[in-house]
Amino acid sequence: MRSTLLTGLIAGLLSQQAAAHATFQALWVDGADYGSQCARVPPSNSPVTDVTSNAMRCNAGTSPVAKKCPVKAGSTVTVEMHQSYPPVPTLTYKQQANDRSCSSEAIGGAHYGPVLVYMSKVSDAASADGSSGWFKIFEDTWAKKPSSSSGDDDFWGVKDLNSCCGKMQVKIPSDIPAGDYLLRAEVIALHTAASAGGAQLYMTCYQISVTGGGSATPATVSFPGAYKSSDPGILVDIHSAMSTYVAPGPAVYSGGSSKKAGSGCVGCESTCKVGSGPTGTASAVPVASTSAAAGGGGGGGSGGCSVAKYQQCGGTGYTGCTSCASGSTCSAVSPPYYYQCV
């Protein structure tokens, strides 16, 4: 009996911990819903904690996908995050990959921290590994809340994300050159960041093709390399009173934008509703282009489009690859909505 109770308690705690984890899963372009068509959705909702790892580029285990979302320079995109529970054989909690419901927090568990967005100019978004330079185009970080006794009580980008159903609107600089880019959306959860290696980083790369624009050449940083574990925006105790917070990485590029933490939902953050507005169709990528490895420790198979183990391979509205990497099979997880390589 004691063993049964202990097992149940451990399962419950693990379930609660997993429920707090999340992934950026969808993208809106000028109010049109592109869903996850051009998103390299991470195969796990586990965070990256080693800022010196290649997983800092596009997350661990991610691979290129078969689509690119078209974006006009100077327009707005909206990145969208939701909680995602990958299947664990020993647990029975509900699979929620690609769940876009507003009934729960985008990322729960008091995972407060900044929301940051970067871009990287690449020759082909469907084969880039994230090793080229990145420039920051957006941030929503921290603001002091009057009379707060700790950073937990202050305003944070994550709180804004939760208030706006997981959506964060981002301006694409109008002066950057046309061409392919990786768009990298990131949350840095700081609830356990008081000790080295405690910060939890969640990121997803979207494959986009920018039209219009100019000839600007923003200064760039590299991932890994842009962050250090000792950065004050990475190593910080948010459970104590805070007087300032500086997000890691470079300043936002002059053509980008920032949002003041604690401000209300704007534009698509408040008006875009799944299933009740325009949808977009991402451009197809030649099959051969998707075979290159992506940054973050994973890669697709050779000779064609394939989906890494634990990534989505089918379901309602899904338009990506349906062939699974060697050793896994496309299986129904929540039919007809979600199929996964397992």
N, C-alpha and C positions, 0 to 999 in steps of 0.2 A: 504493500500500500504506500509506504514511504517512498519507494522507488518510483511508483507511478505518479505521485504528487510532484516529486522533484523533476521528473521528465516533463510534466505539464507546465511547471513553473519556468523551466529553461526554455521550452518551446514558446511560451507566451512572451518572455523577455526578448527572445530573438525576433519574434514576429513584430513586437513594438519597435525594436531597433531598425528592422528592415523597412517598416512602414514609414520611417522618417526619411529614408533615402529616396532619391528622385533622379530623373534624367530630363534634359531638354529633348523634346520629341517631335515638335511640329514647328512650322514656319508659315507666317503670313507675309505676303508681299503687297503693299498698298491696299490692304484690306481683303485681299483674295487668299483663301485658305489653300495652302499647298500640302498641309498635313506633314507626313514624314517622308515624302517622296525623295527629297534631296538631303535628308539627314542621315549622317552616319551614327545611328542610334547605338549607344553602348550596349554590349551584350549582358552587362551586369549593372545593377544600381549601386554597386560599391564605389566609394570615393577613391580618388588618388590622394595619397598622403606623402609620397616622396617627390618633392619638387625638382629633383635631379633626374627623374625618370623620363624616358621618351613618351610615356603615357600622358605627360603634360600637354602634348600636342593636340590630340583629338580623342583621348581617353584610351584605356587599355582594351585590346582585342578588337578594335574597330577596323572596318574595311571600307573601301570605296563602294558607292552605290551606283545604280544604273541611271540616275537622273541628275540634272542640274536645273536649279530654279532661276528663271530670268529676272533680273533686277535692274532698274534704271538708276544711274548715278543721281544722287540728290533725293531719291525717294526714301520711303521708310519701310523697314521690315519689322516684324514682331516675332521675337523668339518666344517659345512656349514650353514651360516645364511642368511636369506632373509626377506624382509618386508612381513608382514602378516596382512591383514585387516579382523578381524572377523566381521560377519554380525551384523549390528545395525539397528533395524527396522525403526528408524527415518531418517537414512541416505541412500544414494543410491550409494556410491562409490563402486568400484569393489572389489569383494572377491579375495584375492590373497594368501590364505593359501597354502603352499607348492609350491609357484611359485618360480622356480629356474632360472629365467631369469637374464641375466647379463646387461640388458638395464637400470636398475635403481640401486641405491646404496643398499648394503646389509642392512644397517641401516642408514637412512637419518636424516635430521633435525639437522645437526651439532652435533650429539650425540657422541662427542669425548670422548675417555677414553681407558682403557686397555682391552685386551683380555686375559683371564686366563682359565686354564684347570686343573681340579683335577681328582683324582681317589680315589675310596673307595673299599677295599676288602670286599666282602660279600659272604655269603654261597649260595645265589640264587639271581641273578640279577633281576629275574622276580617277586620277592616278597620283596626285600629289601626296607626299607622305608627311607634310607639315614641318619639314626641316627648313623651309625658306623663312624669311623674316616676317614678323607680325607687327602690326601697329594697332593701338587701342583706339576704338571709335566711340566707345560709350562706357559710362559707369554710373551706377546708383549705389552709393556706399553707406554713409552714416551721417546722422545729425543728432545733436543733443536734444533730448526732450526735457523741457523745464521740470525741475524738481525730481528728476529721475535719480534713483539711488545706485543704479548699476547700468552697465552697457546693455544688459538684457531688456531694460525698460526703454531704451532709446529707439530712435527711428533707424531702420536698416533697409537696404535694397531688397533683401529677402522678404521682409514684411510687406513691402510694396508689391512684390511678385505674388505673394499669397493673396493680397487684397484684390488683385486684378486677374484672378483665375489663372495664374501661372504665366501671364503675358507681360512682356516688357518691350515697349516700342523703341526702335533704334534707327537713327538717321544714317543712311549710307552717304559718305562724303561726295559732294558734287564734282570735285576736281580730280578724283582719281582716274587713272586710265581705264578704258574699256578692257574687258577680258575676263578670264576666269579667276575666281578667288575662293579660298576657304574662309567661311565665316564661323568664328569660334565663340560660343556663348558659354559663360562660366559663372558658377556660384562658388564662393569660398565660405564654407560653414565654419564658424569660429567657436562653437560651444565647448570644444575640448582643446582649444588652441593655446592654453596657458603653458603647455609644455611642448618642447620641440617635437615635431612630427604629428602634432595633434590636430592641426587644421585639416579639414576635409574639403577637397576640391572636386566639383562635379562639372564636367564640360562635354559639349557635343559640337562637332563640326558639321556645317551645312555646305554643300557644294552649290555655288552660284556662278552665274555668268552675268557680268555687268555690261550694260550698254550706255553709250553717251560718255559723259565725263570729260576729263582734261588730261593733263600731263604731269600732275603732281607726283612727287616721289617721297612719301612720308618716311621718316626715320623708323627703323624697325629694331625689334629685339628678337631673341630666339627662345624657343621652348624645346628642351629645358634651358635654363640660363637666366630668364627674365626675373625669376623669383629666387630668393634664398630663404632657407628655413628660419633664419634669424631676422628677416624683415619685420618691422613693427606691424605691418598689416597681415602678417602670417603668424607671428608669435605674439599673442596678446590675450589678456585675461578680460573677457567681456562681462564677467560676473562681478567685477569691481566697478566703481565709479570711473567714468571716462571723460576726459576733457578734449580729446582729439582722436582722430583715426585717419591714417593715410593708407590708401589701398596700395597693394604691391604693383610692380610693373611701371611702365612709362606713364606720362601724362596723356590725357585724351588728345588725339590728333585734332588740329585746329578745325578741320572740316567735319568733325564728329559732334557729339552732344553729350550732355550729362543731365541727370534727373536728381533733384534734391530729395533725399530720403524723407519719407513722411508725406510727400505730396500725393495728390489724388491720381486716379487712372486717367490717362489721356488717349485720344484717338482710338486706335484699334484695341487698346487695352480694355476699354469699356464698351465699345460698339461691336466688336467682332464676336460673333456667336457661331459655334460649330453647327453646321447644317442649316443655317438660316441666311446665308449670304453667298457671294460669289466664290467659286473654287477655281484654282489654277491647275494647269497641267504642265509639269516640268518637262524639259526637253530630254529626249532619249539620248543615251550615250552608247556609242558603238561597243559591242560586247567585249572586244579585245581590250578596251580602255579600262575596264573594271578589274582586270586581273592583277594590277600592281598592288603592292602592299601599302597599307595606310600606316601613319604614325601611331604609336601607342602600343606596340607589341603584338599586333595581329596582322594578318594578310589574307587576301583572297587566294583562291586556287589559281593555277595557271591554265591558260587556254580558254577562258570564258568567264562569264559572270557567275559568281558563287557567293553564298551567304555563310558567314562564320557561325560556328556552333553557338547556340543560345540567342541568335538574332532572328528577327522576324523574316518569314519567307512566304507568307500568304495571309489572306483574310480580307474582310470587307474593305474596299477602298484601297487596298495595297497594290502598288504598281511596280515594285522593285523585283530583284532577282528571286527566283523560286528554286534554284538548284542549291543544295547544301554542300558545304565543304566535306571532304572525305572524312568518314567516321561519324557523320550525323545524317539524320533524315528529317524532312519537313513533316511535322506532326501537328495535329490539332491540339491546341491548348485551351482555347475558348471559342469553339466553332459557333458560327461561321466568321467570327470577328478577328480571331488571332491564331496564326499558325507559326511555329517556331522550329528552328533546326535543333534537334536534341538527339 
